[in-house]
Amino acid sequence: MHTPFGSYLQQTLDYAPFSDLFKSINATTGTLQTRGEAHVTVVTPPEFDRVLKPAGVTIEEIDDIAKQANIQLSRLTPVCVGRFKGSLPNPKVDADKGTFLLYSLVVADEFGELLAIRKRVFELYRQRGGEGALFQPESFWPHVTIGFDRRDLFVEDGVYKGINFCYAHIHLVD
């Protein structure tokens, strides 16, 4: 049985460096939750459930594309720490009213490896007769969610996690 919004594609990352970043950020807020893991979502649950699956694309086919492209070897470059602190533009339920606090590490897919996977998924989608206007491979804002106070936020909430989301510069150390 398929759980709604339970299927997606991600690049899984080692959590250790993100755990340290979470601890540093949470030391200033004291209110954040973490999932205890790190990943970059490449195909979102709403993209799969609302667009790809109805066209006949399976999650197994998406996984095969990712494996052929060696998704786990895709190179990412840290850009900044992103922060959203505010209210959602159009809360759909009472639980979404009020303020939210969310931090992510914005990353760049400088070599286009994750974007190439999304483009391959798009090709398969179009081969299956999918309407091109419903899936845009370039509509992709790679980031790693670090922590949030109430829940994670998404494009569907009106929150974009690209360079527009940058709050603080980062300094990498070995």
Accessible surface in RSA format (square Angstrom, percent):
REM  Atomic radii and reference values for relative SASA: ProtOr
REM  Chains: A
REM  Algorithm: Lee & Richards
REM  Probe-radius: 1.40
REM  Slices: 20
REM RES _ NUM      All-atoms   Total-Side   Main-Chain    Non-polar    All polar
REM                ABS   REL    ABS   REL    ABS   REL    ABS   REL    ABS   REL
RES MET A   1   234.93 121.7 147.13  97.4  87.79 209.0 125.23 106.5 109.69 145.3
RES HIS A   2    65.07  35.6  43.24  30.1  21.82  55.8  37.45  38.6  27.62  32.1
RES THR A   3    90.23  64.2  85.59  86.8   4.64  11.0  54.61  73.4  35.62  53.8
RES PRO A   4    96.36  70.2  84.02  76.6  12.34  44.9  85.12  70.3  11.24  69.8
RES PHE A   5    89.10  44.6  74.83  46.3  14.27  37.1  74.83  45.4  14.27  40.8
RES GLY A   6    41.31  50.9   0.00   N/A  41.31  50.9  17.60  48.3  23.71  53.1
RES SER A   7    18.42  15.6  14.45  19.3   3.97   9.1   4.22   9.0  14.20  19.9
RES TYR A   8    90.53  42.3  74.61  42.5  15.92  41.4  32.88  24.7  57.65  71.1
RES LEU A   9    10.32   5.7   9.69   6.9   0.63   1.6  10.32   7.2   0.00   0.0
RES GLN A  10    47.12  26.3  37.36  27.3   9.76  23.2  12.98  27.6  34.14  25.9
RES GLN A  11     3.51   2.0   3.51   2.6   0.00   0.0   0.00   0.0   3.51   2.7
RES THR A  12    70.53  50.2  64.88  65.8   5.65  13.5  50.61  68.0  19.92  30.1
RES LEU A  13    39.29  21.9  27.82  19.9  11.47  28.8  32.76  23.0   6.53  17.6
RES ASP A  14   105.12  73.6  85.94  85.5  19.19  45.4  44.46 104.6  60.66  60.5
RES TYR A  15    55.29  25.8  51.94  29.6   3.34   8.7  48.91  36.8   6.37   7.9
RES ALA A  16    59.41  54.6  50.25  77.5   9.16  20.8  56.29  79.3   3.12   8.3
RES PRO A  17    77.36  56.4  64.95  59.2  12.41  45.1  70.28  58.0   7.08  44.0
RES PHE A  18    27.13  13.6  26.61  16.5   0.53   1.4  26.70  16.2   0.43   1.2
RES SER A  19    19.24  16.3  19.24  25.7   0.00   0.0   6.90  14.7  12.34  17.3
RES ASP A  20    89.43  62.6  86.40  86.0   3.03   7.2  29.25  68.8  60.19  60.0
RES LEU A  21    42.79  23.8  38.47  27.5   4.32  10.9  42.17  29.6   0.62   1.7
RES PHE A  22    24.84  12.4  24.84  15.4   0.00   0.0  24.84  15.1   0.00   0.0
RES LYS A  23   130.98  63.9 121.84  74.8   9.14  21.8  80.34  72.3  50.64  53.9
RES SER A  24    71.92  60.8  57.51  76.8  14.41  33.2  33.09  70.5  38.83  54.4
RES ILE A  25    19.17  10.9  16.02  11.9   3.15   7.6  19.17  13.8   0.00   0.0
RES ASN A  26    32.51  22.4  30.68  29.6   1.83   4.4   2.64   6.4  29.86  28.9
RES ALA A  27    88.54  81.4  44.39  68.5  44.15 100.4  56.67  79.8  31.86  84.4
RES THR A  28   113.17  80.5  73.85  74.9  39.31  93.7  74.22  99.7  38.94  58.9
RES THR A  29    39.35  28.0  12.77  12.9  26.58  63.3  20.76  27.9  18.59  28.1
RES GLY A  30    60.16  74.2   0.00   N/A  60.16  74.2  28.00  76.8  32.16  72.0
RES THR A  31    83.78  59.6  64.00  64.9  19.78  47.1  69.77  93.7  14.01  21.2
RES LEU A  32    14.94   8.3   0.00   0.0  14.94  37.6   0.00   0.0  14.94  40.2
RES GLN A  33    88.41  49.4  82.00  59.9   6.41  15.3  38.25  81.4  50.16  38.0
RES THR A  34    52.38  37.3  26.62  27.0  25.77  61.4  25.35  34.1  27.03  40.9
RES ARG A  35   108.61  45.6  72.35  36.9  36.26  86.3  43.92  60.0  64.68  39.2
RES GLY A  36    42.45  52.3   0.00   N/A  42.45  52.3  19.73  54.1  22.71  50.9
RES GLU A  37    61.95  35.6  56.70  42.9   5.25  12.5  49.88  96.5  12.07   9.9
RES ALA A  38     1.64   1.5   0.26   0.4   1.39   3.2   1.07   1.5   0.57   1.5
RES HIS A  39    27.31  14.9  24.02  16.7   3.29   8.4  11.12  11.5  16.19  18.8
RES VAL A  40     0.26   0.2   0.26   0.2   0.00   0.0   0.26   0.2   0.00   0.0
RES THR A  41    35.99  25.6  26.42  26.8   9.57  22.8  12.61  16.9  23.38  35.3
RES VAL A  42     0.48   0.3   0.00   0.0   0.48   1.2   0.01   0.0   0.47   1.3
RES VAL A  43     0.00   0.0   0.00   0.0   0.00   0.0   0.00   0.0   0.00   0.0
RES THR A  44    44.99  32.0  44.99  45.6   0.00   0.0  44.39  59.6   0.60   0.9
RES PRO A  45    29.45  21.5  29.45  26.8   0.00   0.0  29.45  24.3   0.00   0.0
RES PRO A  46    22.31  16.3  21.31  19.4   1.00   3.6  21.66  17.9   0.65   4.0
RES GLU A  47    31.53  18.1  29.68  22.5   1.85   4.4  19.04  36.8  12.49  10.2
RES PHE A  48     6.26   3.1   6.26   3.9   0.00   0.0   6.26   3.8   0.00   0.0
RES ASP A  49    27.05  19.0  14.41  14.3  12.64  29.9  11.20  26.4  15.85  15.8
RES ARG A  50   144.75  60.8 120.56  61.5  24.20  57.6  53.69  73.4  91.06  55.2
RES VAL A  51    22.38  14.7  17.99  16.3   4.39  10.6  19.42  16.9   2.97   8.0
RES LEU A  52     0.00   0.0   0.00   0.0   0.00   0.0   0.00   0.0   0.00   0.0
RES LYS A  53    88.63  43.2  80.21  49.2   8.41  20.0  59.06  53.2  29.57  31.5
RES PRO A  54    96.69  70.5  52.69  48.0  44.01 160.0  64.88  53.6  31.81 197.7
RES ALA A  55    23.39  21.5   4.93   7.6  18.46  42.0  16.30  23.0   7.09  18.8
RES GLY A  56    39.76  49.0   0.00   N/A  39.76  49.0  32.34  88.7   7.43  16.6
RES VAL A  57     1.36   0.9   0.00   0.0   1.36   3.3   0.00   0.0   1.36   3.7
RES THR A  58    58.54  41.6  55.90  56.7   2.64   6.3  56.26  75.6   2.28   3.4
RES ILE A  59    32.73  18.6  31.80  23.7   0.93   2.2  31.80  22.9   0.93   2.5
RES GLU A  60   111.84  64.2 110.36  83.5   1.48   3.5  63.55 122.9  48.29  39.4
RES GLU A  61    46.51  26.7  44.56  33.7   1.96   4.7  26.00  50.3  20.52  16.8
RES ILE A  62     0.00   0.0   0.00   0.0   0.00   0.0   0.00   0.0   0.00   0.0
RES ASP A  63    48.42  33.9  47.43  47.2   0.99   2.3   8.43  19.8  39.99  39.9
RES ASP A  64    72.68  50.9  71.32  71.0   1.36   3.2  15.09  35.5  57.59  57.4
RES ILE A  65    10.41   5.9  10.41   7.8   0.00   0.0  10.41   7.5   0.00   0.0
RES ALA A  66     2.08   1.9   2.08   3.2   0.00   0.0   2.08   2.9   0.00   0.0
RES LYS A  67   146.57  71.5 132.27  81.2  14.31  34.1  88.75  79.9  57.82  61.6
RES GLN A  68   126.72  70.9  93.87  68.6  32.85  78.2  46.72  99.4  80.00  60.7
RES ALA A  69    44.44  40.9  17.61  27.2  26.83  61.0  28.08  39.5  16.36  43.3
RES ASN A  70    85.01  58.6  78.39  75.7   6.62  16.0  10.38  25.0  74.63  72.1
RES ILE A  71    14.55   8.3  14.24  10.6   0.31   0.8  14.24  10.3   0.31   0.8
RES GLN A  72    97.97  54.8  79.54  58.1  18.43  43.9  56.45 120.2  41.52  31.5
RES LEU A  73   133.88  74.6 119.14  85.2  14.74  37.0 123.44  86.7  10.44  28.1
RES SER A  74    11.81  10.0   0.50   0.7  11.30  26.0   1.45   3.1  10.35  14.5
RES ARG A  75   124.06  52.1 118.37  60.3   5.69  13.6  61.20  83.6  62.86  38.1
RES LEU A  76    41.11  22.9  12.45   8.9  28.65  72.0  12.66   8.9  28.44  76.5
RES THR A  77    49.85  35.5  48.85  49.5   1.00   2.4  36.11  48.5  13.74  20.8
RES PRO A  78    43.34  31.6  30.03  27.4  13.31  48.4  30.03  24.8  13.31  82.7
RES VAL A  79    54.10  35.6  33.70  30.5  20.41  49.2  37.77  32.8  16.33  44.3
RES CYS A  80     4.76   3.6   4.76   5.3   0.00   0.0   4.76  12.1   0.00   0.0
RES VAL A  81    10.44   6.9  10.44   9.4   0.00   0.0  10.44   9.1   0.00   0.0
RES GLY A  82     0.00   0.0   0.00   N/A   0.00   0.0   0.00   0.0   0.00   0.0
RES ARG A  83    69.79  29.3  52.96  27.0  16.83  40.1   0.10   0.1  69.69  42.2
RES PHE A  84    41.58  20.8  39.57  24.5   2.01   5.2  41.58  25.2   0.00   0.0
RES LYS A  85   140.00  68.3 108.83  66.8  31.18  74.2  55.79  50.2  84.21  89.7
RES GLY A  86    18.58  22.9   0.00   N/A  18.58  22.9  18.58  51.0   0.00   0.0
RES SER A  87    66.97  56.6  47.65  63.6  19.32  44.5  30.59  65.2  36.37  51.0
RES LEU A  88    11.01   6.1   3.47   2.5   7.54  19.0   3.47   2.4   7.54  20.3
RES PRO A  89    84.28  61.4  50.70  46.2  33.58 122.1  62.56  51.7  21.72 135.0
RES ASN A  90   112.43  77.5 102.73  99.3   9.70  23.3  29.58  71.2  82.85  80.1
RES PRO A  91    52.26  38.1  29.59  27.0  22.67  82.4  30.69  25.3  21.57 134.1
RES LYS A  92   162.31  79.2 126.56  77.7  35.75  85.1 114.32 102.9  47.99  51.1
RES VAL A  93    86.72  57.1  79.29  71.8   7.43  17.9  86.64  75.3   0.09   0.2
RES ASP A  94   111.91  78.4  97.02  96.6  14.89  35.2  36.29  85.4  75.62  75.4
RES ALA A  95    75.23  69.2  54.96  84.8  20.27  46.1  67.95  95.7   7.28  19.3
RES ASP A  96    17.28  12.1  17.02  16.9   0.26   0.6   0.00   0.0  17.28  17.2
RES LYS A  97   119.11  58.1 109.35  67.1   9.76  23.2  67.16  60.4  51.95  55.3
RES GLY A  98    40.71  50.2   0.00   N/A  40.71  50.2  32.37  88.8   8.34  18.7
RES THR A  99    90.99  64.7  83.59  84.7   7.39  17.6  50.95  68.4  40.04  60.5
RES PHE A 100     2.88   1.4   1.56   1.0   1.32   3.4   2.16   1.3   0.72   2.1
RES LEU A 101    22.22  12.4  21.86  15.6   0.35   0.9  21.86  15.4   0.35   0.9
RES LEU A 102     0.18   0.1   0.18   0.1   0.00   0.0   0.18   0.1   0.00   0.0
RES TYR A 103    14.74   6.9  14.74   8.4   0.00   0.0   4.35   3.3  10.38  12.8
RES SER A 104     0.00   0.0   0.00   0.0   0.00   0.0   0.00   0.0   0.00   0.0
RES LEU A 105    14.12   7.9  14.12  10.1   0.00   0.0  14.12   9.9   0.00   0.0
RES VAL A 106     3.89   2.6   3.89   3.5   0.00   0.0   3.89   3.4   0.00   0.0
RES VAL A 107     8.79   5.8   4.67   4.2   4.12   9.9   4.67   4.1   4.12  11.2
RES ALA A 108    26.59  24.5  21.48  33.2   5.11  11.6  26.57  37.4   0.02   0.1
RES ASP A 109    23.93  16.8   7.95   7.9  15.98  37.8   7.85  18.5  16.08  16.0
RES GLU A 110   116.51  66.9  76.89  58.2  39.62  94.3  30.74  59.5  85.77  70.0
RES PHE A 111   121.92  61.0  89.84  55.6  32.08  83.5  97.07  58.9  24.85  71.1
RES GLY A 112    23.61  29.1   0.00   N/A  23.61  29.1  18.14  49.8   5.48  12.3
RES GLU A 113    43.84  25.2  38.61  29.2   5.23  12.4  27.78  53.7  16.05  13.1
RES LEU A 114     0.00   0.0   0.00   0.0   0.00   0.0   0.00   0.0   0.00   0.0
RES LEU A 115    44.18  24.6  44.18  31.6   0.00   0.0  44.18  31.0   0.00   0.0
RES ALA A 116    48.96  45.0  45.60  70.4   3.37   7.7  47.89  67.4   1.07   2.8
RES ILE A 117     0.88   0.5   0.45   0.3   0.43   1.0   0.82   0.6   0.05   0.1
RES ARG A 118     2.10   0.9   2.10   1.1   0.00   0.0   0.00   0.0   2.10   1.3
RES LYS A 119    88.09  43.0  87.81  53.9   0.28   0.7  40.40  36.4  47.69  50.8
RES ARG A 120   101.78  42.7  99.99  51.0   1.79   4.3  37.27  50.9  64.51  39.1
RES VAL A 121     0.00   0.0   0.00   0.0   0.00   0.0   0.00   0.0   0.00   0.0
RES PHE A 122    52.40  26.2  52.40  32.5   0.00   0.0  52.40  31.8   0.00   0.0
RES GLU A 123    89.99  51.7  85.73  64.9   4.26  10.1  33.33  64.5  56.66  46.3
RES LEU A 124    26.53  14.8  25.20  18.0   1.33   3.4  25.95  18.2   0.58   1.6
RES TYR A 125     2.91   1.4   2.91   1.7   0.00   0.0   0.53   0.4   2.38   2.9
RES ARG A 126   118.10  49.6 103.64  52.8  14.46  34.4  21.07  28.8  97.03  58.8
RES GLN A 127   143.41  80.2 103.68  75.8  39.73  94.6  46.45  98.9  96.96  73.5
RES ARG A 128   100.45  42.2  72.19  36.8  28.25  67.3  31.56  43.1  68.89  41.8
RES GLY A 129    65.63  80.9   0.00   N/A  65.63  80.9  35.28  96.8  30.36  68.0
RES GLY A 130     4.83   6.0   0.00   N/A   4.83   6.0   4.66  12.8   0.17   0.4
RES GLU A 131    99.48  57.1  92.97  70.3   6.51  15.5  37.20  71.9  62.29  50.9
RES GLY A 132    19.69  24.3   0.00   N/A  19.69  24.3  12.45  34.2   7.23  16.2
RES ALA A 133    92.38  84.9  49.08  75.7  43.30  98.5  61.89  87.2  30.49  80.8
RES LEU A 134   109.86  61.2  89.98  64.4  19.88  50.0  94.17  66.1  15.69  42.2
RES PHE A 135     3.99   2.0   0.66   0.4   3.32   8.7   3.19   1.9   0.80   2.3
RES GLN A 136    97.31  54.4  91.76  67.1   5.55  13.2  32.44  69.1  64.87  49.2
RES PRO A 137     9.19   6.7   9.19   8.4   0.00   0.0   9.19   7.6   0.00   0.0
RES GLU A 138    87.48  50.2  67.51  51.1  19.97  47.5  47.71  92.3  39.77  32.5
RES SER A 139    46.58  39.4  37.94  50.6   8.64  19.9  17.78  37.9  28.80  40.4
RES PHE A 140    28.41  14.2  13.67   8.5  14.74  38.4  15.61   9.5  12.80  36.6
RES TRP A 141    86.48  34.7  77.77  37.6   8.71  20.4  54.43  29.0  32.05  52.0
RES PRO A 142    17.91  13.1  16.39  14.9   1.52   5.5  17.48  14.4   0.43   2.7
RES HIS A 143    36.97  20.2  34.85  24.2   2.12   5.4  25.15  25.9  11.83  13.8
RES VAL A 144     0.92   0.6   0.92   0.8   0.00   0.0   0.92   0.8   0.00   0.0
RES THR A 145    20.87  14.8   6.81   6.9  14.05  33.5   3.28   4.4  17.59  26.6
RES ILE A 146     4.68   2.7   0.32   0.2   4.35  10.5   2.60   1.9   2.07   5.6
RES GLY A 147     0.15   0.2   0.00   N/A   0.15   0.2   0.15   0.4   0.00   0.0
RES PHE A 148    20.74  10.4  20.74  12.8   0.00   0.0  20.74  12.6   0.00   0.0
RES ASP A 149    38.63  27.1  27.09  27.0  11.54  27.3   8.48  20.0  30.15  30.1
RES ARG A 150    93.43  39.2  67.46  34.4  25.97  61.8  44.79  61.2  48.64  29.5
RES ARG A 151    75.13  31.5  73.41  37.4   1.72   4.1  56.33  77.0  18.80  11.4
RES ASP A 152    10.09   7.1   6.75   6.7   3.35   7.9   3.70   8.7   6.40   6.4
RES LEU A 153     0.19   0.1   0.19   0.1   0.00   0.0   0.19   0.1   0.00   0.0
RES PHE A 154    95.65  47.9  93.06  57.6   2.59   6.7  95.65  58.0   0.00   0.0
RES VAL A 155    57.92  38.1  49.56  44.9   8.36  20.1  49.56  43.1   8.36  22.7
RES GLU A 156    78.40  45.0  58.78  44.5  19.62  46.7  44.86  86.8  33.54  27.4
RES ASP A 157    25.46  17.8  17.07  17.0   8.40  19.9   4.55  10.7  20.91  20.9
RES GLY A 158    37.56  46.3   0.00   N/A  37.56  46.3  16.97  46.6  20.59  46.1
RES VAL A 159     6.51   4.3   3.07   2.8   3.44   8.3   5.95   5.2   0.56   1.5
RES TYR A 160    98.31  45.9  92.14  52.4   6.16  16.0  53.95  40.5  44.35  54.7
RES LYS A 161     5.51   2.7   4.43   2.7   1.09   2.6   3.98   3.6   1.53   1.6
RES GLY A 162     8.44  10.4   0.00   N/A   8.44  10.4   8.44  23.2   0.00   0.0
RES ILE A 163   136.09  77.4 122.63  91.4  13.46  32.4 122.65  88.3  13.45  36.5
RES ASN A 164   111.81  77.1  70.15  67.8  41.66 100.3  51.15 123.1  60.65  58.6
RES PHE A 165    12.15   6.1   4.94   3.1   7.20  18.7  10.95   6.6   1.20   3.4
RES CYS A 166    54.95  41.6  27.90  31.1  27.05  63.6  22.15  56.1  32.81  35.4
RES TYR A 167   119.59  55.8  86.88  49.4  32.71  85.1  58.29  43.8  61.30  75.6
RES ALA A 168    40.05  36.8  31.94  49.3   8.11  18.5  39.41  55.5   0.64   1.7
RES HIS A 169   178.74  97.7 155.25 107.9  23.49  60.1 106.10 109.4  72.64  84.5
RES ILE A 170    48.70  27.7  21.31  15.9  27.39  66.0  25.48  18.3  23.22  63.0
RES HIS A 171   158.80  86.8 131.03  91.1  27.77  71.0  91.86  94.7  66.94  77.9
RES LEU A 172   121.87  67.9 100.96  72.2  20.91  52.6 102.56  72.0  19.31  52.0
RES VAL A 173   120.36  79.2  90.38  81.8  29.97  72.2  96.22  83.6  24.14  65.5
RES ASP A 174   196.03 137.3 123.68 123.1  72.34 171.1  70.57 166.1 125.46 125.1
END  Absolute sums over single chains surface
CHAIN  1 A     9749.8       7511.5       2238.2       5690.1       4059.7
END  Absolute sums over all chains
TOTAL          9749.8       7511.5       2238.2       5690.1       4059.7
